[in-house]
Structure formats: structure tokens, C-alpha cells
Amino acid sequence: MPSLQIRELPEDLYQALSLRAQEQGRSLAQQALYELRRLPELTAAARRRATLAKIRERVAREGTRDLKPTPEELIREDRNR
């Protein structure tokens, strides 16, 4: 199994990771793996929030008539990325 070693990890990042690991009852390595595995899920959620913010802004500016693309299309596009 491949391994990863991080050199010169900033102290604040180490402390934050260590604290979260301790709170969750995980080792530092387990917590790092947990957080790395969640990255795709977190970035997808951020893209959805950005898409919804664009929709809200556009609706506030133009109203709901003749929205092209529709909110559904924007969300579908975001999911397909």
C-alpha cells in the first residue's frame, strides 16, 4: 500500500488535525485519511452552493421569467462535472 510523508507541515495545520483526530478518537494518520477522502464531497458541495448563489442572484436581478438555463439545468450541469 502506498504511503505519504509530509515534511515541514505548518504547526497550525498539525495542531488542527491533531485536535480533530483526538475529538473523533482517531489516530493522526486515520484522521488525515478521513479528511482526504472527504475532499471530493466537500468540493462538490461548494460548487452546488456557488451554483445556487448564482441562481439566486440572477432571480433577484431578472425575476423568474425566461431563466435560461433553468435552475434544474444549472444543477444538472454542476452534478455532471
N, CA, C and O atoms as a MOPAC input file, in Angstrom:
PM7 MOZYME 1SCF
protein

 N      0.84600 1    -1.17300 1     0.00000 1
 C      0.00000 1     0.00000 1     0.00000 1
 C      0.89600 1     1.24400 1     0.00000 1
 O      1.85800 1     1.30700 1     0.76600 1
 N      0.59400 1     2.22200 1    -0.84200 1
 C      1.39300 1     3.44600 1    -0.87300 1
 C      1.28200 1     4.21600 1     0.44600 1
 O      0.29700 1     4.09300 1     1.17400 1
 N      2.29700 1     4.99800 1     0.72800 1
 C      2.26500 1     5.82800 1     1.92900 1
 C      2.63000 1     7.25800 1     1.54800 1
 O      3.12300 1     7.52500 1     0.45200 1
 N      2.37800 1     8.15500 1     2.47100 1
 C      2.61600 1     9.57800 1     2.23000 1
 C      3.28300 1    10.16900 1     3.46000 1
 O      2.83200 1     9.95700 1     4.58500 1
 N      4.35600 1    10.90900 1     3.23700 1
 C      5.01900 1    11.59900 1     4.32900 1
 C      5.00500 1    13.08300 1     3.99100 1
 O      5.37000 1    13.47600 1     2.88300 1
 N      4.59300 1    13.89000 1     4.92700 1
 C      4.52900 1    15.33300 1     4.69400 1
 C      5.61600 1    15.99500 1     5.52400 1
 O      5.62100 1    15.89100 1     6.75100 1
 N      6.51900 1    16.66400 1     4.86500 1
 C      7.60000 1    17.37600 1     5.55300 1
 C      7.21600 1    18.83600 1     5.71600 1
 O      6.47800 1    19.40200 1     4.90900 1
 N      7.72600 1    19.42000 1     6.76100 1
 C      7.54100 1    20.84300 1     7.03800 1
 C      6.06500 1    21.23800 1     7.07400 1
 O      5.67800 1    22.28000 1     6.54400 1
 N      5.25700 1    20.40600 1     7.69600 1
 C      3.84000 1    20.69300 1     7.88400 1
 C      3.72400 1    21.87200 1     8.83500 1
 O      4.28100 1    21.82500 1     9.93200 1
 N      3.01600 1    22.93000 1     8.45000 1
 C      2.87400 1    24.07400 1     9.35100 1
 C      2.26000 1    23.65400 1    10.68800 1
 O      1.35200 1    22.82500 1    10.74300 1
 N      2.77300 1    24.23900 1    11.74500 1
 C      2.35200 1    23.86900 1    13.10600 1
 C      0.84600 1    24.02600 1    13.30600 1
 O      0.21800 1    23.18900 1    13.95400 1
 N      0.25500 1    25.10100 1    12.74900 1
 C     -1.18300 1    25.31100 1    12.94600 1
 C     -2.00300 1    24.21300 1    12.27500 1
 O     -3.03000 1    23.80200 1    12.81600 1
 N     -1.57600 1    23.73300 1    11.11800 1
 C     -2.27700 1    22.63500 1    10.45200 1
 C     -2.13800 1    21.34100 1    11.24600 1
 O     -3.09600 1    20.58200 1    11.39200 1
 N     -0.95400 1    21.10600 1    11.74700 1
 C     -0.73200 1    19.91200 1    12.55200 1
 C     -1.60400 1    19.92700 1    13.79900 1
 O     -2.23500 1    18.92600 1    14.13800 1
 N     -1.63400 1    21.06700 1    14.47900 1
 C     -2.42700 1    21.17200 1    15.70100 1
 C     -3.91600 1    20.98100 1    15.42000 1
 O     -4.60600 1    20.29900 1    16.17800 1
 N     -4.41800 1    21.57900 1    14.33100 1
 C     -5.83200 1    21.44300 1    13.99000 1
 C     -6.17500 1    19.99000 1    13.65500 1
 O     -7.19900 1    19.47400 1    14.10200 1
 N     -5.33300 1    19.34200 1    12.88200 1
 C     -5.56300 1    17.94100 1    12.52500 1
 C     -5.48800 1    17.05400 1    13.76300 1
 O     -6.29700 1    16.14200 1    13.93500 1
 N     -4.52900 1    17.32500 1    14.60500 1
 C     -4.35700 1    16.56000 1    15.82800 1
 C     -5.57100 1    16.71600 1    16.75100 1
 O     -6.03600 1    15.74000 1    17.34100 1
 N     -6.07000 1    17.91600 1    16.87000 1
 C     -7.24100 1    18.17300 1    17.71500 1
 C     -8.46900 1    17.44100 1    17.18300 1
 O     -9.20400 1    16.81600 1    17.94700 1
 N     -8.69200 1    17.52200 1    15.86000 1
 C     -9.84300 1    16.82200 1    15.27300 1
 C     -9.70600 1    15.31400 1    15.43500 1
 O    -10.69700 1    14.62500 1    15.67900 1
 N     -8.48800 1    14.79400 1    15.30100 1
 C     -8.25800 1    13.35500 1    15.47900 1
 C     -8.58200 1    12.95500 1    16.91000 1
 O     -9.23500 1    11.93800 1    17.14300 1
 N     -8.13400 1    13.74000 1    17.85400 1
 C     -8.38300 1    13.44900 1    19.26100 1
 C     -9.88000 1    13.49400 1    19.57000 1
 O    -10.39500 1    12.63100 1    20.28100 1
 N    -10.57600 1    14.49500 1    19.03800 1
 C    -12.01700 1    14.62200 1    19.27100 1
 C    -12.79000 1    13.43000 1    18.70200 1
 O    -13.80000 1    13.01000 1    19.26800 1
 N    -12.31400 1    12.89600 1    17.59100 1
 C    -13.00200 1    11.79100 1    16.91700 1
 C    -12.49500 1    10.41200 1    17.35900 1
 O    -13.00500 1     9.39000 1    16.89900 1
 N    -11.50600 1    10.37900 1    18.23900 1
 C    -10.95900 1     9.10600 1    18.69000 1
 C    -10.17800 1     8.38000 1    17.60600 1
 O    -10.15400 1     7.15000 1    17.55800 1
 N     -9.54000 1     9.15500 1    16.73700 1
 C     -8.75400 1     8.56500 1    15.64900 1
 C     -7.28100 1     8.90000 1    15.84100 1
 O     -6.92300 1     9.84000 1    16.55000 1
 N     -6.44600 1     8.10800 1    15.19400 1
 C     -5.02700 1     8.46000 1    15.15600 1
 C     -4.86200 1     9.60800 1    14.16800 1
 O     -5.77000 1     9.91600 1    13.39600 1
 N     -3.71100 1    10.22400 1    14.20400 1
 C     -3.43200 1    11.31200 1    13.26900 1
 C     -3.51000 1    10.82200 1    11.82600 1
 O     -4.06700 1    11.50700 1    10.96800 1
 N     -2.95900 1     9.64800 1    11.55500 1
 C     -2.99300 1     9.08900 1    10.19600 1
 C     -4.42700 1     8.77800 1     9.77100 1
 O     -4.80900 1     9.04800 1     8.63200 1
 N     -5.22400 1     8.21100 1    10.68100 1
 C     -6.62300 1     7.90700 1    10.35300 1
 C     -7.40000 1     9.19000 1    10.04300 1
 O     -8.19800 1     9.23200 1     9.10700 1
 N     -7.15600 1    10.22500 1    10.83600 1
 C     -7.86000 1    11.49300 1    10.61100 1
 C     -7.45400 1    12.11400 1     9.27700 1
 O     -8.29700 1    12.64400 1     8.55300 1
 N     -6.18500 1    12.05200 1     8.95900 1
 C     -5.71700 1    12.59000 1     7.68000 1
 C     -6.37900 1    11.86100 1     6.51700 1
 O     -6.82100 1    12.49200 1     5.55700 1
 N     -6.45100 1    10.52500 1     6.60000 1
 C     -7.11000 1     9.74800 1     5.54300 1
 C     -8.59900 1    10.09500 1     5.45600 1
 O     -9.14200 1    10.24200 1     4.36100 1
 N     -9.24800 1    10.22300 1     6.59700 1
 C    -10.66900 1    10.57400 1     6.62900 1
 C    -10.89900 1    11.90600 1     5.91000 1
 O    -11.79900 1    12.02100 1     5.07800 1
 N    -10.09500 1    12.89200 1     6.23100 1
 C    -10.27000 1    14.21400 1     5.62900 1
 C     -9.91200 1    14.22000 1     4.15200 1
 O    -10.57000 1    14.89900 1     3.36400 1
 N     -8.89400 1    13.48500 1     3.76500 1
 C     -8.54900 1    13.41100 1     2.33800 1
 C     -9.66900 1    12.74400 1     1.53200 1
 O     -9.96000 1    13.14800 1     0.40700 1
 N    -10.28800 1    11.72600 1     2.11600 1
 C    -11.38900 1    11.04700 1     1.42000 1
 C    -12.60800 1    11.95100 1     1.26900 1
 O    -13.38700 1    11.77300 1     0.33300 1
 N    -12.78900 1    12.91300 1     2.16300 1
 C    -13.94900 1    13.80200 1     2.11200 1
 C    -13.77000 1    14.96500 1     1.13300 1
 O    -14.74900 1    15.63700 1     0.81000 1
 N    -12.58500 1    15.21500 1     0.66300 1
 C    -12.33600 1    16.36600 1    -0.21400 1
 C    -13.24700 1    16.42300 1    -1.43700 1
 O    -13.82200 1    17.48100 1    -1.69400 1
 N    -13.41100 1    15.35200 1    -2.20100 1
 C    -14.29800 1    15.44400 1    -3.36500 1
 C    -15.73200 1    15.80800 1    -2.97800 1
 O    -16.39000 1    16.58800 1    -3.66800 1
 N    -16.20100 1    15.24700 1    -1.89200 1
 C    -17.55500 1    15.53300 1    -1.40500 1
 C    -17.68200 1    17.00500 1    -1.00400 1
 O    -18.70000 1    17.63900 1    -1.28200 1
 N    -16.66000 1    17.54000 1    -0.35900 1
 C    -16.70600 1    18.93100 1     0.08100 1
 C    -16.63000 1    19.89800 1    -1.08900 1
 O    -17.31400 1    20.92200 1    -1.08800 1
 N    -15.80400 1    19.58900 1    -2.09200 1
 C    -15.71100 1    20.48800 1    -3.23400 1
 C    -16.98500 1    20.45600 1    -4.05900 1
 O    -17.38100 1    21.47500 1    -4.62600 1
 N    -17.63500 1    19.29600 1    -4.13400 1
 C    -18.91100 1    19.20900 1    -4.85200 1
 C    -19.96500 1    20.05800 1    -4.14600 1
 O    -20.74300 1    20.75600 1    -4.79700 1
 N    -19.98800 1    19.99800 1    -2.82800 1
 C    -20.94900 1    20.80100 1    -2.06500 1
 C    -20.68100 1    22.28800 1    -2.27800 1
 O    -21.61700 1    23.07900 1    -2.39600 1
 N    -19.42300 1    22.66500 1    -2.32700 1
 C    -19.07700 1    24.07500 1    -2.55000 1
 C    -19.52700 1    24.52500 1    -3.93600 1
 O    -20.01500 1    25.64400 1    -4.09500 1
 N    -19.36800 1    23.66200 1    -4.94200 1
 C    -19.82200 1    24.01500 1    -6.29600 1
 C    -21.33500 1    24.17100 1    -6.33700 1
 O    -21.85100 1    25.07200 1    -6.99800 1
 N    -22.05200 1    23.28900 1    -5.62800 1
 C    -23.51800 1    23.40600 1    -5.58800 1
 C    -23.93500 1    24.71200 1    -4.93200 1
 O    -24.84300 1    25.38800 1    -5.41500 1
 N    -23.27900 1    25.07200 1    -3.83800 1
 C    -23.60000 1    26.34100 1    -3.17300 1
 C    -23.32900 1    27.52600 1    -4.09200 1
 O    -24.10900 1    28.47800 1    -4.12400 1
 N    -22.23300 1    27.47300 1    -4.83500 1
 C    -21.90500 1    28.56100 1    -5.76600 1
 C    -22.94100 1    28.64400 1    -6.87600 1
 O    -23.34500 1    29.74000 1    -7.26300 1
 N    -23.37400 1    27.50400 1    -7.39100 1
 C    -24.39500 1    27.47500 1    -8.43300 1
 C    -25.70500 1    28.04600 1    -7.91600 1
 O    -26.34500 1    28.84900 1    -8.59500 1
 N    -26.10600 1    27.64000 1    -6.72600 1
 C    -27.34600 1    28.16900 1    -6.14900 1
 C    -27.24900 1    29.66800 1    -5.88300 1
 O    -28.23700 1    30.38500 1    -6.03800 1
 N    -26.08700 1    30.14400 1    -5.49000 1
 C    -25.89900 1    31.57900 1    -5.27900 1
 C    -26.05800 1    32.33700 1    -6.59900 1
 O    -26.65200 1    33.41400 1    -6.63000 1
 N    -25.52900 1    31.77500 1    -7.68400 1
 C    -25.69700 1    32.40300 1    -8.99700 1
 C    -27.16600 1    32.45200 1    -9.39200 1
 O    -27.64000 1    33.45000 1    -9.93500 1
 N    -27.88200 1    31.36900 1    -9.11600 1
 C    -29.31100 1    31.32800 1    -9.44600 1
 C    -30.05500 1    32.38800 1    -8.64600 1
 O    -30.86300 1    33.13200 1    -9.20200 1
 N    -29.79100 1    32.46100 1    -7.34800 1
 C    -30.47300 1    33.45300 1    -6.50700 1
 C    -30.18200 1    34.88000 1    -6.97700 1
 O    -31.07500 1    35.72500 1    -7.02500 1
 N    -28.93700 1    35.12600 1    -7.31500 1
 C    -28.54600 1    36.45300 1    -7.79100 1
 C    -29.27700 1    36.80800 1    -9.08200 1
 O    -29.77400 1    37.92100 1    -9.25500 1
 N    -29.32600 1    35.83800 1    -9.97200 1
 C    -29.99100 1    36.07300 1   -11.25700 1
 C    -31.49700 1    36.27500 1   -11.09100 1
 O    -32.08800 1    37.12900 1   -11.75200 1
 N    -32.11400 1    35.49100 1   -10.21200 1
 C    -33.54500 1    35.64000 1    -9.95100 1
 C    -33.81400 1    37.01200 1    -9.33100 1
 O    -34.78900 1    37.67500 1    -9.68500 1
 N    -32.95900 1    37.43200 1    -8.41800 1
 C    -33.12900 1    38.74300 1    -7.78900 1
 C    -32.98600 1    39.86200 1    -8.81700 1
 O    -33.67300 1    40.88100 1    -8.73700 1
 N    -32.10700 1    39.66700 1    -9.76500 1
 C    -31.84700 1    40.68300 1   -10.77800 1
 C    -32.89100 1    40.66300 1   -11.89000 1
 O    -33.35400 1    41.72200 1   -12.31400 1
 N    -33.27000 1    39.48000 1   -12.37000 1
 C    -34.10400 1    39.37600 1   -13.56200 1
 C    -35.49400 1    38.80700 1   -13.30100 1
 O    -36.33800 1    38.81600 1   -14.19800 1
 N    -35.74600 1    38.31800 1   -12.10800 1
 C    -37.01500 1    37.64300 1   -11.85500 1
 C    -36.93500 1    36.20600 1   -12.33200 1
 O    -35.87600 1    35.74100 1   -12.75300 1
 N    -38.04900 1    35.50800 1   -12.26600 1
 C    -38.03800 1    34.08100 1   -12.61000 1
 C    -38.44800 1    33.79500 1   -14.04300 1
 O    -38.35500 1    32.65400 1   -14.49500 1
 N    -38.88800 1    34.78100 1   -14.74500 1
 C    -39.30500 1    34.54300 1   -16.13500 1
 C    -38.10700 1    34.34300 1   -17.04400 1
 O    -37.08000 1    35.00900 1   -16.91800 1
 N    -38.27100 1    33.41800 1   -17.94800 1
 C    -37.28300 1    33.17200 1   -19.00500 1
 C    -35.87100 1    32.94500 1   -18.48600 1
 O    -34.90500 1    33.43100 1   -19.07400 1
 N    -35.75100 1    32.22500 1   -17.41300 1
 C    -34.41600 1    31.87600 1   -16.94100 1
 C    -33.83500 1    30.81300 1   -17.86000 1
 O    -34.38800 1    29.72200 1   -17.99700 1
 N    -32.73900 1    31.13800 1   -18.47300 1
 C    -32.05300 1    30.20000 1   -19.34800 1
 C    -30.58700 1    30.24000 1   -18.99200 1
 O    -29.99400 1    31.31500 1   -19.08600 1
 N    -29.99000 1    29.20700 1   -18.61200 1
 C    -30.57900 1    27.90100 1   -18.36600 1
 C    -31.43300 1    27.92700 1   -17.10200 1
 O    -31.29500 1    28.80800 1   -16.25400 1
 N    -32.30500 1    26.95500 1   -17.00100 1
 C    -33.17700 1    26.85600 1   -15.84500 1
 C    -32.35800 1    26.42500 1   -14.63600 1
 O    -31.26000 1    25.89000 1   -14.79300 1
 N    -32.87400 1    26.64900 1   -13.43900 1
 C    -32.15000 1    26.17800 1   -12.25500 1
 C    -31.86700 1    24.68200 1   -12.30300 1
 O    -30.80200 1    24.23200 1   -11.87900 1
 N    -32.80700 1    23.92500 1   -12.81100 1
 C    -32.59800 1    22.48000 1   -12.91700 1
 C    -31.43100 1    22.16100 1   -13.84100 1
 O    -30.62800 1    21.27200 1   -13.55900 1
 N    -31.34500 1    22.89100 1   -14.93800 1
 C    -30.24700 1    22.66800 1   -15.88200 1
 C    -28.90100 1    23.02900 1   -15.25900 1
 O    -27.90600 1    22.33600 1   -15.47400 1
 N    -28.87400 1    24.11400 1   -14.48600 1
 C    -27.63300 1    24.50600 1   -13.82700 1
 C    -27.19000 1    23.45700 1   -12.81200 1
 O    -26.00900 1    23.12100 1   -12.72800 1
 N    -28.13600 1    22.95000 1   -12.05300 1
 C    -27.80800 1    21.93600 1   -11.05600 1
 C    -27.35700 1    20.65100 1   -11.73500 1
 O    -26.39400 1    20.01900 1   -11.29800 1
 N    -28.05600 1    20.25900 1   -12.81000 1
 C    -27.66200 1    19.06100 1   -13.55100 1
 C    -26.24700 1    19.22800 1   -14.10100 1
 O    -25.43500 1    18.30600 1   -14.03500 1
 N    -25.95900 1    20.41000 1   -14.64400 1
 C    -24.61100 1    20.68000 1   -15.17500 1
 C    -23.56500 1    20.56200 1   -14.07800 1
 O    -22.49200 1    19.99900 1   -14.29500 1
 N    -23.87900 1    21.09500 1   -12.89300 1
 C    -22.95300 1    21.02300 1   -11.77800 1
 C    -22.71800 1    19.56900 1   -11.36900 1
 O    -21.57900 1    19.18300 1   -11.10500 1
 N    -23.75100 1    18.77600 1   -11.31600 1
 C    -23.61600 1    17.36700 1   -10.93500 1
 C    -22.79500 1    16.57600 1   -11.93900 1
 O    -22.09300 1    15.63600 1   -11.56700 1
 N    -22.87700 1    16.95000 1   -13.20100 1
 C    -22.16700 1    16.21000 1   -14.25700 1
 C    -20.69200 1    16.54200 1   -14.32800 1
 O    -19.95100 1    15.87700 1   -15.05200 1
 N    -20.24100 1    17.55300 1   -13.59800 1
 C    -18.81700 1    17.90300 1   -13.62800 1
 C    -17.99700 1    16.89400 1   -12.91500 1
 O    -16.77600 1    17.03100 1   -12.84300 1

